[in-house]
Amino acid sequence: MRYSGQVAPGGSGIGRATARLLCQRGYRVYGGVRREEEAEALRAEGITPLLLDVTREEDLARAREALQEGLYGLLANAGVAVAGPLELVPVAAFREALEVNVLGAFATVKAFLPSLRQSRGRVVLMGSVSGLVALPLMGPYAASKFALEALADALRVELSPFGVRVSLIEPGSVATPIWERSLKRAEAYLEPPPPGTEGVYGRYLEVARRLAERNAQRGLPPERVAEAVLKALESPNPKARYLVAHPARIRETLLLRLLPAPWRDRLIARFLS
Ligand SMILES: NC(=O)c1ccc[n+]([C@@H]2O[C@H](COP(=O)([O-])OP(=O)(O)OC[C@H]3O[C@@H](n4cnc5c(N)ncnc54)[C@H](OP(=O)(O)O)[C@@H]3O)[C@@H](O)[C@H]2O)c1
């Protein structure tokens, strides 16, 4: 075994791709999953499962105790894509996005920090380009990823005296189950449009469906994101941020961040037509 580092990713998509890559590179990998059948699938790939829900501190404490050795790297990857026109998103659904994507990441890091401090290890947070530019219909998800940008900035400086390095991965669209899951979730939670708004919101929902399908088909392979995580773990001088997207998406994101709000809004509004 080349390294004795560990990582705690989720059970599918980017988490699974990262766990596989790290296994191939000789890491001992722990993977956070929520269901026993997924735990079994991880074992079959040589990944040690940790049954946990990141919104439950007691699960994280149990997972920490289950590790019988030091921890070198942590990937806080668990995430849900809560999307839809904001007026139709219930407060509880928005809260879930923050609970999992922000507080879940925070609680995960907090649970494993004593070990990471000892190893002068690495923390990798899974952000998104949605943490750089908030597109319409992605409000709750973008809010959670913007919050992760802040978490990463504060942690990076706070942990630097301990030799713990912190990186944020900012993927664009990646072909994972998150998109289909997002649509299914939206069908379950979106409130009916108020009378008189059906035309506008009906169109928005059509656009959201189209975008989700396109992202699922044309997104980057999750392995590309896994490579960025590997760099964040192995580079002697890891970057604060790794933006992983098609070059056109990177250009578009950087441009949208620079433009004055009225121009930016006009450009973005074209997404909705
Ligand atoms: N796909 C993209 O285009 C994209 C782009 C930028 C950033 N990201 C980020 O990448 C990360 C991984 O997403 P993905 O695209 O790989 O989608 P995914 O396959 O749906 O992975 C999400 C993972 O999070 C886990 N999870 C959700 N809620 C959890 C909870 N309360 N406790 C523990 N685990 C939980 C899921 O487990 P279950 O299977 O048990 O639900 C799943 O393993 C997310 O943070 C996402 O925001 C994705």
The ligand as an SDF file (V2000), in Angstrom:
LIG
                    3D

 48 52  0  0  0  0  0  0  0  0999 V2000
  -22.8840   16.2640  -10.6720 N   0  0  0  0  0  0  0  0  0  0  0  0
  -22.5760   17.5320  -10.8170 C   0  0  0  0  0  0  0  0  0  0  0  0
  -22.8160   18.1240  -11.8820 O   0  0  0  0  0  0  0  0  0  0  0  0
  -21.9160   18.2890   -9.6860 C   0  0  0  0  0  0  0  0  0  0  0  0
  -21.3640   19.5490   -9.9900 C   0  0  0  0  0  0  0  0  0  0  0  0
  -20.7570   20.2620   -8.9780 C   0  0  0  0  0  0  0  0  0  0  0  0
  -20.7000   19.7440   -7.6940 C   0  0  0  0  0  0  0  0  0  0  0  0
  -21.2480   18.5220   -7.4340 N   0  0  0  0  0  0  0  0  0  0  0  0
  -21.1890   18.0370   -6.0540 C   0  0  0  0  0  0  0  0  0  0  0  0
  -20.5610   16.7800   -5.9940 O   0  0  0  0  0  0  0  0  0  0  0  0
  -21.0140   16.0930   -4.8300 C   0  0  0  0  0  0  0  0  0  0  0  0
  -21.3940   14.6770   -5.2210 C   0  0  0  0  0  0  0  0  0  0  0  0
  -22.4890   14.7100   -6.0910 O   0  0  0  0  0  0  0  0  0  0  0  0
  -22.6580   13.7360   -7.3410 P   0  0  0  0  0  0  0  0  0  0  0  0
  -22.8150   14.5870   -8.5240 O   0  0  0  0  0  0  0  0  0  0  0  0
  -21.6320   12.6990   -7.3370 O   0  0  0  0  0  0  0  0  0  0  0  0
  -24.1180   13.1460   -7.0760 O   0  0  0  0  0  0  0  0  0  0  0  0
  -24.6170   11.8350   -6.3360 P   0  0  0  0  0  0  0  0  0  0  0  0
  -24.1520   10.6340   -7.0750 O   0  0  0  0  0  0  0  0  0  0  0  0
  -26.0680   12.0250   -6.1260 O   0  0  0  0  0  0  0  0  0  0  0  0
  -23.8340   11.8610   -4.9580 O   0  0  0  0  0  0  0  0  0  0  0  0
  -24.3000   12.5210   -3.8170 C   0  0  0  0  0  0  0  0  0  0  0  0
  -23.8600   11.6780   -2.6580 C   0  0  0  0  0  0  0  0  0  0  0  0
  -24.2020   12.3700   -1.4440 O   0  0  0  0  0  0  0  0  0  0  0  0
  -24.7670   11.4170   -0.5820 C   0  0  0  0  0  0  0  0  0  0  0  0
  -25.6430   12.0430    0.4130 N   0  0  0  0  0  0  0  0  0  0  0  0
  -26.7250   12.8260    0.2190 C   0  0  0  0  0  0  0  0  0  0  0  0
  -27.2660   13.1850    1.3970 N   0  0  0  0  0  0  0  0  0  0  0  0
  -26.4900   12.6060    2.3560 C   0  0  0  0  0  0  0  0  0  0  0  0
  -26.5390   12.5800    3.7700 C   0  0  0  0  0  0  0  0  0  0  0  0
  -27.4650   13.2510    4.4670 N   0  0  0  0  0  0  0  0  0  0  0  0
  -25.5800   11.8790    4.4340 N   0  0  0  0  0  0  0  0  0  0  0  0
  -24.6340   11.1950    3.7570 C   0  0  0  0  0  0  0  0  0  0  0  0
  -24.5430   11.1600    2.4140 N   0  0  0  0  0  0  0  0  0  0  0  0
  -25.4620   11.8610    1.7350 C   0  0  0  0  0  0  0  0  0  0  0  0
  -25.5820   10.5100   -1.4900 C   0  0  0  0  0  0  0  0  0  0  0  0
  -25.8900    9.3250   -0.8070 O   0  0  0  0  0  0  0  0  0  0  0  0
  -27.2600    8.5230   -1.0940 P   0  0  0  0  0  0  0  0  0  0  0  0
  -26.9660    7.6990   -2.3030 O   0  0  0  0  0  0  0  0  0  0  0  0
  -27.4480    7.7330    0.1580 O   0  0  0  0  0  0  0  0  0  0  0  0
  -28.3440    9.5290   -1.3200 O   0  0  0  0  0  0  0  0  0  0  0  0
  -24.6040   10.3380   -2.6410 C   0  0  0  0  0  0  0  0  0  0  0  0
  -23.6870    9.3280   -2.3710 O   0  0  0  0  0  0  0  0  0  0  0  0
  -22.1820   16.9110   -4.2740 C   0  0  0  0  0  0  0  0  0  0  0  0
  -21.7190   17.6890   -3.1930 O   0  0  0  0  0  0  0  0  0  0  0  0
  -22.5550   17.7990   -5.4450 C   0  0  0  0  0  0  0  0  0  0  0  0
  -23.1530   18.9980   -5.0270 O   0  0  0  0  0  0  0  0  0  0  0  0
  -21.8550   17.7740   -8.4070 C   0  0  0  0  0  0  0  0  0  0  0  0
  1  2  1  0
  2  3  2  0
  2  4  1  0
  4  5  1  0
  4 48  2  0
  5  6  2  0
  6  7  1  0
  7  8  2  0
  8  9  1  0
  8 48  1  0
  9 10  1  0
  9 46  1  0
 10 11  1  0
 11 12  1  0
 11 44  1  0
 12 13  1  0
 13 14  1  0
 14 15  2  0
 14 16  1  0
 14 17  1  0
 17 18  1  0
 18 19  2  0
 18 20  1  0
 18 21  1  0
 21 22  1  0
 22 23  1  0
 23 24  1  0
 23 42  1  0
 24 25  1  0
 25 26  1  0
 25 36  1  0
 26 27  1  0
 26 35  1  0
 27 28  2  0
 28 29  1  0
 29 30  1  0
 29 35  2  0
 30 31  1  0
 30 32  2  0
 32 33  1  0
 33 34  2  0
 34 35  1  0
 36 37  1  0
 36 42  1  0
 37 38  1  0
 38 39  2  0
 38 40  1  0
 38 41  1  0
 42 43  1  0
 44 45  1  0
 44 46  1  0
 46 47  1  0
M  CHG  2   8   1  16  -1
M  END
$$$$
